[in-house]
Amino acid sequence: MSTDLSAVMRVADRPPVVMVEGHGSWLQDEDGKTYLDFVQGWAVNCLGHSPDIVAETIAFQARRLINCSPAYYNAEMARLARLLADASGLAQVFFCNSGAEANEGAIKLARKWGVRHRGGAYHIITMDHGFHGRTLATMAASGKPAWEALFEPKVSGFTKVPLGDLDAVKRAITPLTVAVMLEPIQGEAGVYPAGDDFLRGLQALTRDEGLLLILDEIQTGIGRTGRLFGFEHAGVAPDILTLGKGIGGGVPLAALVAAEPVCCFEFGDQGGTFNGSPLMAAIGSAVVETVSRPEFLAAVNANGEYLMAKLRALSSRLGHGEVRGRGLLVALELTGKDAGKVARTAMDRGLLINAPRPDTLRFMPALNVTRDEIDQMLVLLEGVLRVT
Ligand SMILES: *Cc1c(COP(=O)(O)O)cnc(C)c1O
């Protein structure tokens, strides 16, 4: 390794490796070592590294219009907003640059709606172990135990309940409650599904109580679970939906999507210098059009089933635990092994996987990963599990 890293702020425990190039499921470091990538920029590169469609869209749009200021409409913003509104069954879209910013917008929109329709109610019920981002409000909304003592004073107004416990949600509702917010599958927590029945129960409950249902689909959206949106599996309809990660195919793009009656921002309430730029929006449209094709989603489902079946077989062969997930968001629970150590050994052997918990490995390959790449991953993983 020859790159000078001393000016890079140390915010993560990164291995001493510098990445320089990536294509499809393969990533390469500056020493020429290649890695089979089942992390994919944290489930961001839904079409793999540097896919042609993204590279070509960037080149084309960059020569046409990169940014015309958020003070003006642009054609690409309108096109992607229409695509997302139609696909989700919701009405309007605000574009952002990160998932946390989309969730921050969702919280603001719910609070505004609470002022308009619920006498100023602003409390949002969120889930233990949930993850919504790293801004002050989204950290407060998250249910990560390690964050409880950080960055005081907290943004107030979040009540946590256990995932899947509808009675706990009911008990947590007060006159100050405005919304319930959760991920259809908790990704960072270690791939824990909320459960379709719980989501349907929440939809009925929030409707009966006159509350908003906010779904954070930053990780589960854009084809990750085998449907364009995770909520489609449960047949529910959120009032507010947030998207990020895969929607940009690797570039910083996220979206806040809301049903018509919820769209109550007044001019000046929400905005941002880079929000809805034609360059990012053009990329988003190319990605969403690609991922939403029925044959593309069918392949995500088939490969997800295949990956999970193979992981279950591997797990029972080696005496490990549960395999959880949907589509290509999958976790394997380990027995008697440190997942972080397994992930480090895997990296040494040219495989990138993530350990969201000390006993859990997470797999989030490109959505267009091939069977052959899944097979190669399984061979590498089995080797690693046998020696770690
Ligand atoms: C990654 C993630 C976020 C945060 O997105 P950033 O782009 O990192 O700000 C929020 N919610 C969920 C469910 C996520 O997976």
The ligand as a Gaussian input file, in Angstrom:
#p B3LYP/6-31G(d) Opt

LIG

0 1
 C      -28.329000       3.164000       5.057000
 C      -29.631000       3.448000       5.717000
 C      -29.985000       4.750000       6.111000
 C      -29.038000       5.924000       5.996000
 O      -28.712000       6.227000       4.685000
 P      -27.424000       7.156000       4.407000
 O      -27.427000       7.317000       2.915000
 O      -26.242000       6.417000       4.919000
 O      -27.650000       8.420000       5.124000
 C      -31.228000       4.943000       6.665000
 N      -32.086000       3.933000       6.828000
 C      -31.797000       2.678000       6.452000
 C      -32.795000       1.598000       6.622000
 C      -30.547000       2.388000       5.906000
 O      -30.229000       1.128000       5.568000

